């Protein structure tokens, strides 16, 4: 078995399109206005363009099979014949795939949760006692053939067997999916054989689960599985790719197997741990020295030093991104409002590919071959260190004063009494999480404002009209606590970033979050300053339209960090507290304006949880502290809500209680109220609103279904502490779906109330 050496590569690439072409086409397909052939044609064009550009940039091994119509873990479930039985009746293969991802009117979708500690969501495969694995490799074989036809040095990328099963969910009384490992390893072996026949010289198997503590026997499993897969001779060379953290004992275990290459994330871990493994002296180490998940320019001088420190300790060395560039925008080119200094500090996806190629040249030919690039990098590093926007003394001094005074509210029971006297809400109060559908009128008004076709006054008039419509709808439906619908907000993090100093927001910095959902994470580059109130006028206008309480809607500090590209020159805890201080000032202004309920969302609390147990408690300490800093400036009679969604909450359940929010709304529909048992187990005594329907599916749940969910919840939470709400905001749903779903939800609450 021979293979061409790798010197420059990346571990994966985005697929949504540089201008979100795949998003728009897929949504048209769902709406029935675009045919399957047209969708496939656009997807083919996107793949071919991406492959050609990566090869032209200087990569000598290009990842393929990183394209997906929705999610790579779902793709792996299809490849292994592990879709849930409930979608089997859908005849068309693509519609069956989307039914598993999104559900239909009759079929609930798979559960969705976060991909490790990123803001990307994956679909959780369901492995039941009747799941029978079988190999279906058409997609990866077709994409390999496509790349070879273009003359691209293609390397198929697959989710590895250990990671696939570790991330799957047992259903219908089945044992832990990882127990089925011996059933799927032969399928992977057969797939490797077929890929070799199809011309693949290398195959990448992604095993990021090995950088976590999820599996007690991770090192043993890694050694056993890859000794088996690499033991065959009729296969391509194998690169086991890991990212997001350190491998610990799994690294020497992998190094003792016959695999040819191991990918390590040298942004998240030290090169010393790699150099200390003698078994790597005959392996190719694919060194992830270019950050694949943040947007800061690589310090080429430092990266070269890191690479040099490994020479002599490993068999050979290739340069790579630390992970797939799925997590960063495509290119800096469209960002024409960046100042020169800030631009010089940044590298998006295409710039990172060039950094990889540059470092590979330097490693191969010596530093002198890239002297100009290194000098430009050094100038950028120097500029960033000296920029005054990165250190605002008055904010830092005020933050220390507030922290020294303490960030606690009164006892929860006393707060509940004061809030009950003020609000007079019924038992099982109904509400929504915050956003309502972004209508065509909203999008047109926003586009017209950007184009200069209307002025700010005309835009705000249109937004007030939208708010009035949403308030009227909620009153007609009979909801108890209302929201203003957030028509003025393009995104729950970007909206605040646009009003806070220390942030920059992009024009085209789109990143896939899940399926066709894309976000533009702001860039948090400096100290955070709130020049003026950000939400008070909108919320007080909404409150003026109704006698029912309207919630003030804010995004919490941890979520703002998690869904931004954050400065890496100081600890995250310090940055979180600066954001928290700005949010605290907003809560105080809302309270002063007469707003009785303020929601500070923290859906990303679980997302930033470190992957190793030893690092988790320090993170939770500062994350909880930042939330309390943001919410402790108001009086006891002001009710603080928070919201968490689409994560596995078990590991942060204590922190959820420590937030000490008066009401916590939480995703629970797809997971069938599982989180409530965890809350009870720790003695959670504040109010909770477990989501009674899943808003990420177009399916409209019935009144009996939601009533049954509430009855389920009442087994764990007493009625006086139970709220009724959807899983998440309604921004991405259609107006008619929302109206029907909320009407059924209110009816369900009335039924259970009675």
C-alpha positions, -999 to 999 in steps of 0.1 A, spaced: 0 0 0 15 33 -11 1 68 -8 12 103 -17 25 122 13 4 150 28 21 183 36 -8 209 35 -44 202 42 -75 212 61 -98 189 80 -131 199 64 -148 228 46 -181 247 47 -209 236 24 -237 262 27 -222 284 -1 -203 317 1 -236 335 -3 -258 309 14 -268 294 -20 -275 260 -6 -297 274 22 -319 292 -3 -321 263 -27 -329 238 0 -357 260 15 -372 263 -20 -371 226 -24 -389 222 9 -415 248 -3 -420 229 -35 -408 257 -57 -375 240 -67 -371 205 -81 -347 177 -70 -326 180 -101 -321 217 -97 -311 213 -61 -286 185 -69 -272 207 -97 -266 236 -74 -250 213 -48 -227 198 -75 -216 233 -86 -208 243 -50 -188 212 -43 -168 215 -76 -160 251 -70 -149 244 -34 -127 215 -44 -110 234 -72 -103 264 -50 -88 243 -22 -65 226 -47 -55 258 -64 -47 274 -30 -19 249 -25 -34 220 -6 -20 186 -16 -48 167 1 -83 180 -2 -112 168 20 -142 154 2 -176 141 16 -177 171 39 -207 184 19 -241 177 34 -277 187 27 -282 190 65 -257 174 88 -227 151 86 -238 129 116 -271 123 99 -252 115 67 -233 88 87 -266 74 100 -278 70 64 -245 54 54 -248 29 82 -285 22 77 -294 37 111 -323 60 103 -352 57 127 -380 32 116 -406 60 117 -392 75 85 -390 43 65 -424 49 49 -411 80 31 -403 67 -4 -380 93 -18 -345 91 -3 -339 128 1 -374 134 16 -367 105 40 -335 122 50 -352 156 56 -380 138 75 -354 125 100 -339 160 102 -370 182 104 -399 159 109 -432 161 89 -468 167 99 -469 131 111 -432 122 119 -413 137 148 -376 146 139 -345 133 155 -333 151 186 -308 179 179 -279 190 201 -246 209 200 -215 195 183 -191 193 212 -184 229 224 -193 247 192 -224 264 180 -230 238 152 -259 214 159 -260 178 149 -289 153 146 -287 126 173 -290 91 158 -314 68 175 -301 32 181 -328 8 192 -328 -30 199 -341 -35 164 -315 -13 146 -297 -34 120 -267 -18 106 -259 -21 69 -235 -2 45 -248 24 21 -217 42 7 -232 58 -24 -227 94 -13 -190 92 -3 -182 71 -34 -200 96 -57 -182 126 -41 -148 108 -44 -154 101 -81 -165 137 -86 -132 150 -71 -111 126 -90 -127 137 -122 -116 172 -115 -80 160 -108 -82 170 -72 -61 150 -47 -92 138 -28 -93 125 8 -127 112 18 -138 123 53 -160 102 76 -173 104 111 -154 76 129 -172 46 144 -163 54 180 -176 90 177 -207 80 158 -219 56 184 -208 77 214 -229 106 201 -259 84 194 -289 79 217 -303 46 229 -341 42 224 -368 17 232 -348 1 260 -316 -6 240 -282 -6 257 -256 21 252 -250 24 215 -212 21 220 -219 -15 229 -227 -20 192 -191 -11 181 -182 -45 169 -211 -45 145 -201 -14 126 -163 -18 125 -166 -45 98 -188 -21 78 -161 6 80 -135 -20 70 -156 -29 39 -161 9 32 -123 14 33 -118 -15 8 -144 0 -16 -128 35 -13 -94 20 -21 -109 3 -52 -124 37 -62 -90 53 -61 -87 69 -26 -51 71 -14 -61 85 20 -92 84 42 -99 106 71 -118 92 101 -129 119 125 -128 108 162 -132 140 182 -149 120 210 -114 110 220 -106 144 234 -135 142 259 -143 122 290 -175 107 276 -159 72 273 -141 58 303 -122 34 280 -116 57 251 -79 48 248 -86 11 248 -114 14 223 -92 36 200 -64 11 201 -87 -19 194 -108 -3 166 -79 12 147 -57 -19 151 -85 -37 134 -92 -12 106 -56 -5 99 -47 -42 100 -61 -48 66 -39 -44 35 -66 -36 9 -73 -1 22 -62 35 17 -38 52 42 -58 62 73 -57 96 90 -74 96 124 -84 132 129 -91 147 163 -99 182 173 -112 206 200 -89 193 227 -60 171 239 -61 133 233 -44 124 266 -39 86 267 -57 80 235 -28 95 216 -2 68 224 -30 42 220 -36 54 185 1 57 178 6 21 186 -18 10 158 -8 7 122 -27 39 111 -5 61 90 -14 95 103 -30 112 134 -44 148 134 -40 168 165 -54 202 175 -24 223 184 -45 254 191 -64 237 219 -35 218 233 3 220 236 28 205 212 47 192 242 21 165 247 26 153 211 64 154 213 63 133 245 48 102 226 77 81 213 53 59 193 48 88 169 83 85 155 71 66 124 37 84 120 26 114 100 13 140 124 -12 164 108 -5 195 130 -35 217 134 -17 250 140 -41 272 121 -73 279 142 -103 264 123 -129 278 147 -119 314 154 -112 342 130 -79 356 143 -49 357 120 -23 330 127 9 342 143 31 326 117 63 331 137 47 313 167 32 286 144 66 279 128 82 275 162 55 250 172 60 230 140 98 231 145 94 218 181 79 186 166 106 179 141 126 149 152 98 137 175 75 124 147 80 105 115 68 134 93 47 165 97 19 181 77 3 215 83 -35 218 88 -63 237 104 -71 226 139 -106 215 128 -129 219 98 -134 255 85 -171 248 87 -170 270 118 -157 302 102 -170 324 74 -159 318 38 -138 349 31 -128 384 43 -132 399 8 -168 411 12 -161 429 45 -154 464 31 -162 483 64 -133 469 84 -107 494 94 -72 485 83 -60 475 118 -89 452 125 -87 436 90 -50 429 96 -58 409 127 -83 385 109 -84 354 88 -116 338 76 -118 304 58 -100 312 25 -74 332 44 -68 302 67 -63 279 37 -36 303 25 -20 303 59 -18 265 59 -2 266 24 23 293 36 33 274 67 38 242 47 61 261 23 80 275 53 83 240 69 95 225 36 117 253 23 127 272 53 116 305 69 132 326 42 108 313 16 79 330 35 97 360 49 73 386 36 43 367 50 59 363 84 68 400 85 32 410 77 20 386 105 44 402 130 32 436 122 -4 425 127 5 410 161 22 442 172 -7 464 160 -32 443 179 -13 445 212 -11 482 211 -46 492 200 -64 514 226 -97 497 220 -85 466 237 -81 483 271 -106 508 283 -96 518 319 -130 533 330 -149 501 322 -123 479 339 -124 501 370 -162 502 372 -164 464 367 -142 459 397 -163 482 418 -195 464 410 -180 430 416 -166 441 450 -201 452 460 -215 417 455 -238 402 428 -267 386 448 -304 391 449 -328 384 478 -339 348 488 -359 331 461 -390 326 483 -392 363 491 -388 372 455 -416 349 445 -440 365 470 -431 400 458 -435 390 422 -469 373 428 -482 404 444 -471 425 415 -480 402 385 -512 383 396 -506 355 370 -528 324 368 -515 289 376 -496 275 346 -490 309 330 -484 308 292 -458 327 274 -433 324 244 -396 326 244 -391 359 226 -390 361 188 -419 358 164 -417 350 127 -397 374 106 -423 384 81 -417 395 45 -425 431 55 -398 430 81 -372 417 57 -382 442 31 -380 471 55 -346 460 67 -333 456 32 -348 490 22 -330 506 52 -297 491 42 -302 503 6 -310 538 17 -345 536 2 -361 545 36 -348 564 65 -345 553 102 -379 569 111 -397 550 84 -380 518 94 -389 522 131 -425 530 122 -427 497 103 -412 478 133 -437 494 157 -465 483 134 -451 447 135 -449 449 173 -485 460 175 -496 431 153 -477 406 176 -492 421 208 -527 419 192 -522 383 182 -509 372 217 -539 389 233 -563 372 209 -547 338 216 -550 344 254 -513 342 263 -506 355 299 -471 370 295 -464 387 262 -433 395 242 -427 422 216 -417 397 189 -382 412 182 -389 424 147 -361 450 150 -336 422 157 -318 403 129 -302 380 153 -303 377 191 -265 383 195 -258 404 165 -285 429 176 -266 437 208 -232 435 192 -242 463 168 -249 486 198 -219 477 219 -184 492 215 -157 465 212 -177 445 186 -177 444 148 -205 429 128 -199 415 93 -218 418 60 -213 383 48 -197 364 76 -223 336 75 -217 303 94 -239 273 94 -256 266 127 -278 237 116 -295 226 84 -303 258 65 -300 280 97 -270 304 93 -258 330 116 -233 359 114 -213 357 146 -200 392 156 -163 398 163 -156 407 199 -122 423 196 -120 449 224 -132 460 258 -171 461 258 -188 494 264 -226 502 263 -230 538 251 -268 539 255 -299 518 263 -304 491 236 -340 477 241 -359 501 264 -378 521 238 -390 490 220 -401 471 251 -418 501 267 -437 508 234 -449 472 234 -459 475 271 -479 506 263 -502 485 240 -514 460 266 -523 456 303 -506 422 304 -469 421 313 -445 423 284 -411 407 289 -379 426 283 -357 404 261 -319 403 265 -292 379 256 -269 367 284 -232 372 286 -222 335 281 -244 332 250 -230 364 235 -195 350 239 -205 315 226 -221 330 195 -194 355 187 -158 352 176 -142 363 208 -108 379 215 -82 354 225 -58 378 243 -74 376 277 -93 349 297 -129 344 286 -141 351 322 -128 387 320 -146 392 287 -178 376 300 -179 400 329 -175 430 306 -205 419 286 -224 411 318 -219 447 330 -234 460 298 -264 437 302 -268 446 339 -271 483 329 -298 474 305 -318 454 331 -317 484 355 -329 507 328 -358 483 318 -368 481 355 -367 519 358 -390 521 328 -416 499 346 -409 465 330 -418 438 355 -403 408 338 -369 406 321 -356 375 303 -319 371 300 -314 341 276 -285 317 281 -291 290 256 -254 285 252 -245 278 288 -239 241 281 -222 248 248 -190 263 262 -186 236 288 -150 223 285 -146 188 272 -125 175 300 -139 171 336 -110 188 352 -118 221 334 -156 221 339 -161 236 373 -139 266 368 -159 274 336 -192 270 354 -180 292 382 -173 322 360 -203 315 337 -227 315 366 -210 345 381 -214 365 348 -251 357 347 -256 368 383 -236 400 376 -259 407 346 -292 401 366 -285 412 402 -290 449 397 -328 448 398 -352 445 428 -369 414 442 -403 423 426 -388 423 391 -390 387 378 -359 374 360 -364 347 334 -337 328 315 -339 303 286 -318 273 277 -322 251 246 -308 223 225 -281 209 247 -276 179 269 -282 196 303 -272 168 327 -237 181 332 -247 217 339 -279 210 359 -263 223 391 -252 255 373 -287 260 360 -299 261 396 -270 283 406 -281 310 380 -310 316 405 -333 329 378 -369 332 390 -382 313 359 -361 290 337 -376 279 303 -358 250 289 -359 227 258 -378 195 267 -401 185 238 -377 164 217 -362 149 249 -396 142 264 -392 162 296 -361 142 307 -345 173 321 -372 177 348 -360 146 366 -325 160 367 -337 193 381 -356 176 408 -326 154 417 -307 185 427 -336 201 446 -344 228 421 -370 250 437 -376 280 413 -401 281 385 -395 262 353 -411 263 318 -402 230 300 -409 234 263 -441 216 253 -435 217 216 -405 217 192 -402 248 172 -375 235 149 -400 213 131 -428 225 108 -451 201 125 -480 217 144 -485 197 177 -521 190 188 -537 202 220 -539 166 235 -501 161 228 -492 193 246 -517 186 274 -500 152 278 -466 169 280 -479 192 307 -494 163 327 -460 147 324 -443 178 337 -467 181 366 -454 147 379 -420 165 385 -429 202 390 -458 215 412 -484 236 393 -475 268 412 -439 266 397 -447 254 362 -449 276 331 -461 267 297 -441 277 266 -425 265 233 -390 251 233 -374 282 217 -380 314 198 -404 314 168 -384 335 144 -377 307 119 -413 294 117 -441 304 94 -468 327 108 -497 302 103 -477 274 120 -471 296 150 -507 308 153 -520 272 152 -494 259 175 -498 286 201 -536 283 200 -532 246 208 -507 254 235 -530 279 252 -559 254 250 -537 227 265 -528 249 294 -565 257 300 -574 220 298 -547 210 324 -555 241 345 -591 230 347 
